[in-house]
Amino acid sequence: MNLRIRALREDADLTQKEIASYLHCDQSLYSKYERGERMLPLDLAVKLAQFYQVSLDYLVGLKKERD
């Protein structure tokens, strides 16, 4: 999932700080989610899926195609 959330953020030309602000967390914590050092909580995964308009299956790597 960490590669997907990074790719989605980069495709949207957003910074880690901007996404962290959207999720109401510190940039350093969000960076750990992207690097796979911390597990992204389900509620934040749902928020990101909604934000990027993709399914949770895509976000976590169960689907190859964006919905």
N, C-alpha and C positions, 0 to 999 in steps of 0.2 A: 504494500500500500504506500510505503514511503516514496517510492519512485513516481507513483501516480500523482500524489498530491503535489510533489515538486513540479512535475511536468505540467499539470493543470495550472498551477500558479504562474509558471514561466510563460506558458501559452497565453495567459491573460495579461502578461506584462505587469504583474503585481509583485511587490516586495514581500518578504516574510513579515515585516513589520505591519504592512497593511492587512494581511490575512490574520495575523495575531490580534490586531485591533478588532477585526470583525468577530473573532472567536472569544474576545475578552480574555486574552492570556498574554503573557510576556513573549517577546520575539524569541528569546533564548529557549523557552519551552517549546514554541512552535518549531524551532530549528531542530530540536531533539525528535519531534514527531517525524519531520522530514528525513532525518538521518536514521530513523528506526531505533533510536536510543530509548524512547518512551513509546508506550502503546497509546494510540489516539483513542480517547474515550468514544463510546458509541454516540453520545449526544453531539459531540463535535464532528464526528464523521457524517452524521445526518445533516448538520448545518453546512458542511463543505459540499456534500452531494447536492443539496438544494442550491447553494451559491453557484456552483459550476454547472448546474442543470444536468447532472449525470446520475445514474443509479448507484445505489450502494454496492451492488455487485460489480460494477465497473470500478468504483473507487477502491475496493479491496482486491481487485484483480481476478474476480471470478468470471468476468466477461471481458473479451478483447475489444469489443466495439462500444463506443459511447452511445448512450440512448438519447 
